[in-house]
Amino acid sequence: MTKDQGGGGGGGEEEEEEDIVCLDESFFINDDYQLTTFTFGSHVLQLLCLHSASTDFDLTGQLVWPGATILNNYLSNHTEMLQGCSVLELGSGVGVTGILCSRFCSRVVLTDHNDEVLKILNKNIEIQSSSENPYPCAELHAEKLDWGNSDQANQILQKSNGGFDLILGADICFQQSSICPLFDTVEQLLRFQRGKTKFILAYVSRAKAMDSLVIKQAAQHGMKVKEVTGTRSIVGNHEGVIFDISLE
């Protein structure tokens, strides 16, 4: 809009107000999920996911990331390590790793911090629980967990009847600011059953600074990192590896 236009004597300065555009949060969210088939070894999974990301960076969990392929291939070849175990997955996203584990484990808890991602995660749990699913699965449910939130982690542990045998993470190290809170939570989970729980991390290298930070934070939290022999592989244009992480 304009004011004082051509009023004579005042110089006729023109001011404009900027239009303010208010966008609903749904503008940033793509929820056009597709039922997608994944094969890991002899194991076939069907679940809902996106094939391209939402605009919001925080919604990375709607996709299946390359590190999940590395971890799921590893687990499908070593199902004996899952038999009868209780598993907690960090940063589950759509749940492709935890759902594979449910074929072999006694109990699987899938976690994520984002409410929109938790919606699709719960839908995928429903698909596995459906009578139309030909594959039996373990007790499977989702929980909200912000890394570094000790209260949320403690609530999950208190429900767990003794903690977890395995903590899993698939391609969850891609933002430097999240690494310290991640290891805060991992340390809390490992100390609940000290010496009985280990953290299996599928790590994809995208930056040397992140490579160093992950190892440094693990050490600062009293953990030792062991590379699992034979797991280095190329995914896309990046190298991935499986780390076996436990308390010193």
N, C-alpha and C positions, 0 to 999 in steps of 0.2 A: 504494500500500500504506500501512498505518498501523501505528504502534507506540505503546506506552504508553497504550493506550486503557483508561480507567477503572480504573487500577491502584491507586488510593487513595493519597492523600498526595502524589502527584507532580504534580497539576494536570492530568494527562492531555492534554498537548499532542499535537497530531496533525500529522504531517509527511507530505507526499505527494511521491513522486518523479514527475517528469514523464516521460511516455512519450517515448522517442526513436524517431522514424520515420526509417529509412534508405531512401532512394529510389535505385534503380538509375538510371544516366544515361539509360537507354532511356525512362524516364518522360517526359523532356523532349523526346524526339525523335519527330517524326512522319515516317515514311518511306513513307507511302501515296501514292507518286508516280503521276501520271496522264500517259499519253501525250497530249500536247497539240499542236495545230496552230497555228502562227503564220504570218502572211502579212505580208511587207514588200515593197511594190511588187508585182512579178511573182514574187517568190521565196517559196516555201512551205517551212517547216521543221517537222519533227516531233521533239519531244524530251520527256523525262520531267521533270516539275517538280511542286511543290506548288501548290495554289490557296489555301492558308491556311498561315500560318507555324507552325513548331514553337514550343514554349514558350520554348526557349533563345534569347536575343537573338542569340547568336553564330551562329545557323543561318539568318540572313537570306538566305544564298546559295541556299537551296532554292527561292526564289521568283524570278519574272521581274519586275524592278522597272521603274517607268515610264520611267526614263532609258534603259533598253535599247531601248525602242520608239523614242525620239527618235534614238538613235545608229543603230539598224538601218535606220530609214527614211532617214536621211541617207546611210548607206553604200550602201543599195540604189539610191539615185539618183545615186551617184557611184562606181560600180564601177570606173571607170577608175583611180581612185587605189589600188585594191587589186590590180590585175593584176600578177602575178608577185612581189608583195611578201612579205616575211617579217614576221609580226605576233606581238606578245606582248600578251595581254590581262591586265589586273590585276583581281582580284576577279571572276573569271569566273562564279561561281555555277554555274548549270546549263549555261552555255556558249552561250546563245542568240546572242550577238554574235560570238564566235569561230567558231562553226559556220557562221554566215552568211558570214563572211570566207573560210572554207575553200573556198567555191565558186569563188573568184577568185584567192586567194593561192597562193604556192608552199609556204608553211609557216606553221602557226599553233600557238603555244604558249599553252595556257590555264592560268592560275594561280589558286590560292586557298590560304588558310592553314588552312582547317578540314578535318579528315580526313573527317568525315561528308559534307561538300559535295564533296570530291574523289571520293568513291565514286559519287555520282550523276553527277558530271561525266564520269568514266570510262565509266559506262554509256551516257551520251549520245554519247560518242565511238564506242563500239562500234556504236550504232545507225547512225551515219553511215558506218561502215566495212562494214556488213553488205551482202551481195550484193543484199538486198531494197531497199536505198536506190537510187532511180533517178538520184540526182544525184551526179556525181563530186565528190570533195573532195580537198583538198591533204593533205600530211602534217600530222597533227593529233594532239597529245598534251598531257597535263596534267602540271603540276609543282606541288609545294608551294612557296609563297612567302609568308613573313611580311613585311609591309612593315617596312622598317628593318633587315632581316636581310641584311647585305651579303654574307655567305658564301653564302646560298641564291641571291641574285641573281647573284653571280659564277659559281656553278656552272652556272646556266642560260645565262649569257652564253658561258661556255667551250664549252658544247655547241652553241652557235648558229651556228658557222662564220661569224663576222663580225657578229654582233649582229642588230638588227631595224630594219626600215624604219619601222614604226609601233608605237607603244605605245598601247593603247586602254583606256579606263575608262568604264564605263556606270553612272552613279548610284552611285558608290562613296564619295561624300563626305557622310556622314550622322552621323558620330561625331567630335566635335572632337579627341579624343585621338589619333585615327588619322591626322590630316592631316599633321603633321610627318613621321612615319615614311613615309607615302605619298610625299611629295615627296623624302625621302631616297632612296627606291628609284627614283623616276622620274629624279632627277638622275644616279644611278649608271648607269641604263640609257641615258640620253641621252648621257652623256659617253663611253660605250664607242665610239660612232661619232659623235663631235661634229660637228654640222652636217648629218648625214645622217639623223638620226632625229627624229621629232616625236611629241608626245603629244596624242592626240585624246581629249578628256574631254567626255562628256555630263553636264552638271551640272544638277541639279534644286534650285531654291531653296526651302528650307524654313525658314530662319532667317537674319536679317540678319547675325548674328554669324558664321555659317558662310560666308556670301557674302564677308565681309571677310577671314576667315581663309584661305580658299583663295587669294585674290589675294595676300595678304600672304606666305604661305608660298612661293608660286611665285616672288615677287620675291626673298625671302631666299635661295632656292636658285639664284639667277642666271637665272631664266626670265622670258620675256615671254609674256603671255597675250593672245591675239587672239580676239575673238568672231567666229565665222563668220557672215557676213551672211546674214540670212534664215532662221536656224535657231531663233529664239525661238518657242516654242509653249507652249500650256497642256496639261499632262497631269494629269488629275484636278483637284485644286484648286491646283496649283502650276505655276510657270513654269519651263520648262527651256530650255537653250541648249547649243550646241556650242562648246567652246573649243579653239583650236589653240594648243598650248603648246610652246615650243622654248627652247633655251638662248640667252642674249643673245650 
